[in-house]
Amino acid sequence: MEDKRKNKRLEMQGEILIKEVGGVEDGELAQIEITDCSRDGLGFTTDRALTIGSNYETNLTLWNKDKIHVFLQITRANKDGDIFHYGGIFIGMPDSDRMRIRVYETVEDELRNKNN
């Protein structure tokens, strides 16, 4: 099947802060397994229930251990046993962070081509 995605998907690590954005509670950090990431958003799994349409703070860790702090709006969800699969879009991500993801894409492509 042909991949019709607008942007390349990347693998990286991350965590999500489970709290209402702007809320008074401290919230709780939860690890997420990022299944794909692009300049526009990401897909991930976790054992925590999140709300579609809600915004969450997220920290993404790039291959060089650099972190990107972003806000993510959950746009889709499904459950498989005890694991939730989510998709979300980045909200208000600065162009500088989008460029960091673009650089990550380029480095990953070069490493993949070098190993082939």
PyMOL CGO cylinders between C-alpha atoms (Angstrom):
from pymol import cmd
from pymol.cgo import CYLINDER

trace = [
    CYLINDER, 0.00, 0.00, 0.00, 1.26, 3.49, -0.86, 0.3, 1, 1, 1, 1, 1, 1,
    CYLINDER, 1.26, 3.49, -0.86, 2.06, 5.78, 2.08, 0.3, 1, 1, 1, 1, 1, 1,
    CYLINDER, 2.06, 5.78, 2.08, 0.14, 9.03, 1.56, 0.3, 1, 1, 1, 1, 1, 1,
    CYLINDER, 0.14, 9.03, 1.56, 1.34, 10.79, 4.70, 0.3, 1, 1, 1, 1, 1, 1,
    CYLINDER, 1.34, 10.79, 4.70, 2.29, 14.43, 4.29, 0.3, 1, 1, 1, 1, 1, 1,
    CYLINDER, 2.29, 14.43, 4.29, 5.42, 14.15, 6.46, 0.3, 1, 1, 1, 1, 1, 1,
    CYLINDER, 5.42, 14.15, 6.46, 7.91, 11.39, 7.25, 0.3, 1, 1, 1, 1, 1, 1,
    CYLINDER, 7.91, 11.39, 7.25, 7.29, 9.44, 10.49, 0.3, 1, 1, 1, 1, 1, 1,
    CYLINDER, 7.29, 9.44, 10.49, 10.05, 9.21, 13.09, 0.3, 1, 1, 1, 1, 1, 1,
    CYLINDER, 10.05, 9.21, 13.09, 10.64, 7.04, 16.12, 0.3, 1, 1, 1, 1, 1, 1,
    CYLINDER, 10.64, 7.04, 16.12, 11.62, 8.68, 19.42, 0.3, 1, 1, 1, 1, 1, 1,
    CYLINDER, 11.62, 8.68, 19.42, 10.97, 8.52, 23.14, 0.3, 1, 1, 1, 1, 1, 1,
    CYLINDER, 10.97, 8.52, 23.14, 8.66, 10.66, 25.22, 0.3, 1, 1, 1, 1, 1, 1,
    CYLINDER, 8.66, 10.66, 25.22, 6.55, 11.37, 28.24, 0.3, 1, 1, 1, 1, 1, 1,
    CYLINDER, 6.55, 11.37, 28.24, 3.24, 13.12, 28.70, 0.3, 1, 1, 1, 1, 1, 1,
    CYLINDER, 3.24, 13.12, 28.70, 1.98, 15.22, 31.59, 0.3, 1, 1, 1, 1, 1, 1,
    CYLINDER, 1.98, 15.22, 31.59, -1.52, 14.05, 32.45, 0.3, 1, 1, 1, 1, 1, 1,
    CYLINDER, -1.52, 14.05, 32.45, -3.29, 17.19, 33.62, 0.3, 1, 1, 1, 1, 1, 1,
    CYLINDER, -3.29, 17.19, 33.62, -5.62, 19.74, 32.18, 0.3, 1, 1, 1, 1, 1, 1,
    CYLINDER, -5.62, 19.74, 32.18, -3.58, 22.45, 30.47, 0.3, 1, 1, 1, 1, 1, 1,
    CYLINDER, -3.58, 22.45, 30.47, -3.93, 25.54, 32.62, 0.3, 1, 1, 1, 1, 1, 1,
    CYLINDER, -3.93, 25.54, 32.62, -5.37, 23.50, 35.50, 0.3, 1, 1, 1, 1, 1, 1,
    CYLINDER, -5.37, 23.50, 35.50, -4.37, 24.05, 39.12, 0.3, 1, 1, 1, 1, 1, 1,
    CYLINDER, -4.37, 24.05, 39.12, -3.36, 20.46, 39.87, 0.3, 1, 1, 1, 1, 1, 1,
    CYLINDER, -3.36, 20.46, 39.87, 0.28, 19.39, 39.43, 0.3, 1, 1, 1, 1, 1, 1,
    CYLINDER, 0.28, 19.39, 39.43, -0.61, 16.49, 37.18, 0.3, 1, 1, 1, 1, 1, 1,
    CYLINDER, -0.61, 16.49, 37.18, 1.23, 13.21, 36.75, 0.3, 1, 1, 1, 1, 1, 1,
    CYLINDER, 1.23, 13.21, 36.75, 4.00, 12.26, 34.30, 0.3, 1, 1, 1, 1, 1, 1,
    CYLINDER, 4.00, 12.26, 34.30, 3.40, 9.11, 32.31, 0.3, 1, 1, 1, 1, 1, 1,
    CYLINDER, 3.40, 9.11, 32.31, 5.78, 7.40, 29.92, 0.3, 1, 1, 1, 1, 1, 1,
    CYLINDER, 5.78, 7.40, 29.92, 4.55, 6.95, 26.38, 0.3, 1, 1, 1, 1, 1, 1,
    CYLINDER, 4.55, 6.95, 26.38, 5.84, 4.74, 23.61, 0.3, 1, 1, 1, 1, 1, 1,
    CYLINDER, 5.84, 4.74, 23.61, 5.96, 6.86, 20.49, 0.3, 1, 1, 1, 1, 1, 1,
    CYLINDER, 5.96, 6.86, 20.49, 5.09, 4.79, 17.45, 0.3, 1, 1, 1, 1, 1, 1,
    CYLINDER, 5.09, 4.79, 17.45, 5.53, 7.59, 14.94, 0.3, 1, 1, 1, 1, 1, 1,
    CYLINDER, 5.53, 7.59, 14.94, 6.23, 11.30, 14.93, 0.3, 1, 1, 1, 1, 1, 1,
    CYLINDER, 6.23, 11.30, 14.93, 6.23, 13.95, 12.25, 0.3, 1, 1, 1, 1, 1, 1,
    CYLINDER, 6.23, 13.95, 12.25, 6.46, 17.73, 12.16, 0.3, 1, 1, 1, 1, 1, 1,
    CYLINDER, 6.46, 17.73, 12.16, 2.68, 17.91, 12.58, 0.3, 1, 1, 1, 1, 1, 1,
    CYLINDER, 2.68, 17.91, 12.58, 1.97, 15.41, 15.35, 0.3, 1, 1, 1, 1, 1, 1,
    CYLINDER, 1.97, 15.41, 15.35, 2.58, 11.99, 16.80, 0.3, 1, 1, 1, 1, 1, 1,
    CYLINDER, 2.58, 11.99, 16.80, 1.14, 8.57, 17.46, 0.3, 1, 1, 1, 1, 1, 1,
    CYLINDER, 1.14, 8.57, 17.46, 1.83, 6.79, 20.74, 0.3, 1, 1, 1, 1, 1, 1,
    CYLINDER, 1.83, 6.79, 20.74, 0.68, 4.13, 23.16, 0.3, 1, 1, 1, 1, 1, 1,
    CYLINDER, 0.68, 4.13, 23.16, 0.25, 4.26, 26.92, 0.3, 1, 1, 1, 1, 1, 1,
    CYLINDER, 0.25, 4.26, 26.92, -1.67, 2.50, 29.65, 0.3, 1, 1, 1, 1, 1, 1,
    CYLINDER, -1.67, 2.50, 29.65, -3.32, 5.78, 30.68, 0.3, 1, 1, 1, 1, 1, 1,
    CYLINDER, -3.32, 5.78, 30.68, -6.74, 6.97, 29.54, 0.3, 1, 1, 1, 1, 1, 1,
    CYLINDER, -6.74, 6.97, 29.54, -6.64, 10.38, 27.85, 0.3, 1, 1, 1, 1, 1, 1,
    CYLINDER, -6.64, 10.38, 27.85, -9.51, 12.47, 26.48, 0.3, 1, 1, 1, 1, 1, 1,
    CYLINDER, -9.51, 12.47, 26.48, -9.99, 13.12, 22.76, 0.3, 1, 1, 1, 1, 1, 1,
    CYLINDER, -9.99, 13.12, 22.76, -9.92, 16.86, 22.12, 0.3, 1, 1, 1, 1, 1, 1,
    CYLINDER, -9.92, 16.86, 22.12, -7.92, 17.62, 25.28, 0.3, 1, 1, 1, 1, 1, 1,
    CYLINDER, -7.92, 17.62, 25.28, -4.49, 19.26, 25.24, 0.3, 1, 1, 1, 1, 1, 1,
    CYLINDER, -4.49, 19.26, 25.24, -1.50, 17.79, 27.08, 0.3, 1, 1, 1, 1, 1, 1,
    CYLINDER, -1.50, 17.79, 27.08, 2.09, 18.86, 27.71, 0.3, 1, 1, 1, 1, 1, 1,
    CYLINDER, 2.09, 18.86, 27.71, 4.54, 16.46, 26.12, 0.3, 1, 1, 1, 1, 1, 1,
    CYLINDER, 4.54, 16.46, 26.12, 8.33, 16.05, 26.21, 0.3, 1, 1, 1, 1, 1, 1,
    CYLINDER, 8.33, 16.05, 26.21, 9.91, 14.38, 23.20, 0.3, 1, 1, 1, 1, 1, 1,
    CYLINDER, 9.91, 14.38, 23.20, 13.46, 13.05, 23.37, 0.3, 1, 1, 1, 1, 1, 1,
    CYLINDER, 13.46, 13.05, 23.37, 15.45, 13.07, 20.13, 0.3, 1, 1, 1, 1, 1, 1,
    CYLINDER, 15.45, 13.07, 20.13, 18.21, 10.61, 19.25, 0.3, 1, 1, 1, 1, 1, 1,
    CYLINDER, 18.21, 10.61, 19.25, 20.85, 13.00, 20.63, 0.3, 1, 1, 1, 1, 1, 1,
    CYLINDER, 20.85, 13.00, 20.63, 18.99, 13.18, 23.97, 0.3, 1, 1, 1, 1, 1, 1,
    CYLINDER, 18.99, 13.18, 23.97, 17.80, 16.70, 23.12, 0.3, 1, 1, 1, 1, 1, 1,
    CYLINDER, 17.80, 16.70, 23.12, 14.29, 17.37, 24.46, 0.3, 1, 1, 1, 1, 1, 1,
    CYLINDER, 14.29, 17.37, 24.46, 11.45, 19.22, 22.79, 0.3, 1, 1, 1, 1, 1, 1,
    CYLINDER, 11.45, 19.22, 22.79, 8.64, 20.50, 25.02, 0.3, 1, 1, 1, 1, 1, 1,
    CYLINDER, 8.64, 20.50, 25.02, 5.35, 20.69, 23.08, 0.3, 1, 1, 1, 1, 1, 1,
    CYLINDER, 5.35, 20.69, 23.08, 1.61, 20.79, 23.57, 0.3, 1, 1, 1, 1, 1, 1,
    CYLINDER, 1.61, 20.79, 23.57, -0.40, 18.01, 21.97, 0.3, 1, 1, 1, 1, 1, 1,
    CYLINDER, -0.40, 18.01, 21.97, -4.11, 17.80, 21.21, 0.3, 1, 1, 1, 1, 1, 1,
    CYLINDER, -4.11, 17.80, 21.21, -5.47, 14.25, 21.14, 0.3, 1, 1, 1, 1, 1, 1,
    CYLINDER, -5.47, 14.25, 21.14, -7.35, 13.67, 17.87, 0.3, 1, 1, 1, 1, 1, 1,
    CYLINDER, -7.35, 13.67, 17.87, -7.92, 9.91, 17.82, 0.3, 1, 1, 1, 1, 1, 1,
    CYLINDER, -7.92, 9.91, 17.82, -7.87, 6.99, 20.22, 0.3, 1, 1, 1, 1, 1, 1,
    CYLINDER, -7.87, 6.99, 20.22, -8.54, 3.28, 20.36, 0.3, 1, 1, 1, 1, 1, 1,
    CYLINDER, -8.54, 3.28, 20.36, -8.02, 0.64, 23.01, 0.3, 1, 1, 1, 1, 1, 1,
    CYLINDER, -8.02, 0.64, 23.01, -6.40, -2.77, 22.63, 0.3, 1, 1, 1, 1, 1, 1,
    CYLINDER, -6.40, -2.77, 22.63, -6.63, -4.67, 25.90, 0.3, 1, 1, 1, 1, 1, 1,
    CYLINDER, -6.63, -4.67, 25.90, -5.01, -2.53, 28.59, 0.3, 1, 1, 1, 1, 1, 1,
    CYLINDER, -5.01, -2.53, 28.59, -3.14, -0.34, 26.07, 0.3, 1, 1, 1, 1, 1, 1,
    CYLINDER, -3.14, -0.34, 26.07, -4.48, 2.85, 24.51, 0.3, 1, 1, 1, 1, 1, 1,
    CYLINDER, -4.48, 2.85, 24.51, -3.32, 3.95, 21.04, 0.3, 1, 1, 1, 1, 1, 1,
    CYLINDER, -3.32, 3.95, 21.04, -3.49, 7.72, 20.49, 0.3, 1, 1, 1, 1, 1, 1,
    CYLINDER, -3.49, 7.72, 20.49, -2.85, 10.19, 17.73, 0.3, 1, 1, 1, 1, 1, 1,
    CYLINDER, -2.85, 10.19, 17.73, -2.46, 13.89, 18.22, 0.3, 1, 1, 1, 1, 1, 1,
    CYLINDER, -2.46, 13.89, 18.22, -1.43, 17.14, 16.59, 0.3, 1, 1, 1, 1, 1, 1,
    CYLINDER, -1.43, 17.14, 16.59, 1.06, 19.66, 17.90, 0.3, 1, 1, 1, 1, 1, 1,
    CYLINDER, 1.06, 19.66, 17.90, -0.47, 22.91, 19.15, 0.3, 1, 1, 1, 1, 1, 1,
    CYLINDER, -0.47, 22.91, 19.15, 1.50, 26.15, 18.81, 0.3, 1, 1, 1, 1, 1, 1,
    CYLINDER, 1.50, 26.15, 18.81, 4.82, 24.46, 18.12, 0.3, 1, 1, 1, 1, 1, 1,
    CYLINDER, 4.82, 24.46, 18.12, 7.51, 27.06, 17.37, 0.3, 1, 1, 1, 1, 1, 1,
    CYLINDER, 7.51, 27.06, 17.37, 9.16, 26.90, 13.95, 0.3, 1, 1, 1, 1, 1, 1,
    CYLINDER, 9.16, 26.90, 13.95, 12.51, 26.30, 15.67, 0.3, 1, 1, 1, 1, 1, 1,
    CYLINDER, 12.51, 26.30, 15.67, 11.19, 23.03, 17.14, 0.3, 1, 1, 1, 1, 1, 1,
    CYLINDER, 11.19, 23.03, 17.14, 9.70, 21.97, 13.80, 0.3, 1, 1, 1, 1, 1, 1,
    CYLINDER, 9.70, 21.97, 13.80, 13.14, 22.59, 12.29, 0.3, 1, 1, 1, 1, 1, 1,
    CYLINDER, 13.14, 22.59, 12.29, 14.75, 20.39, 14.97, 0.3, 1, 1, 1, 1, 1, 1,
    CYLINDER, 14.75, 20.39, 14.97, 12.40, 17.57, 13.97, 0.3, 1, 1, 1, 1, 1, 1,
    CYLINDER, 12.40, 17.57, 13.97, 13.24, 18.19, 10.30, 0.3, 1, 1, 1, 1, 1, 1,
    CYLINDER, 13.24, 18.19, 10.30, 16.97, 17.92, 11.11, 0.3, 1, 1, 1, 1, 1, 1,
    CYLINDER, 16.97, 17.92, 11.11, 16.24, 14.68, 12.98, 0.3, 1, 1, 1, 1, 1, 1,
    CYLINDER, 16.24, 14.68, 12.98, 14.48, 13.36, 9.86, 0.3, 1, 1, 1, 1, 1, 1,
    CYLINDER, 14.48, 13.36, 9.86, 17.53, 14.17, 7.73, 0.3, 1, 1, 1, 1, 1, 1,
    CYLINDER, 17.53, 14.17, 7.73, 19.99, 12.53, 10.12, 0.3, 1, 1, 1, 1, 1, 1,
    CYLINDER, 19.99, 12.53, 10.12, 17.81, 9.42, 10.41, 0.3, 1, 1, 1, 1, 1, 1,
    CYLINDER, 17.81, 9.42, 10.41, 17.58, 9.17, 6.59, 0.3, 1, 1, 1, 1, 1, 1,
    CYLINDER, 17.58, 9.17, 6.59, 21.37, 9.51, 6.21, 0.3, 1, 1, 1, 1, 1, 1,
    CYLINDER, 21.37, 9.51, 6.21, 22.02, 6.83, 8.84, 0.3, 1, 1, 1, 1, 1, 1,
    CYLINDER, 22.02, 6.83, 8.84, 19.51, 4.49, 7.22, 0.3, 1, 1, 1, 1, 1, 1,
    CYLINDER, 19.51, 4.49, 7.22, 21.02, 5.03, 3.75, 0.3, 1, 1, 1, 1, 1, 1,
    CYLINDER, 21.02, 5.03, 3.75, 24.53, 4.50, 5.10, 0.3, 1, 1, 1, 1, 1, 1,
    CYLINDER, 24.53, 4.50, 5.10, 23.53, 1.15, 6.64, 0.3, 1, 1, 1, 1, 1, 1,
    CYLINDER, 23.53, 1.15, 6.64, 21.90, -0.11, 3.41, 0.3, 1, 1, 1, 1, 1, 1,
]
cmd.load_cgo(trace, "trace")
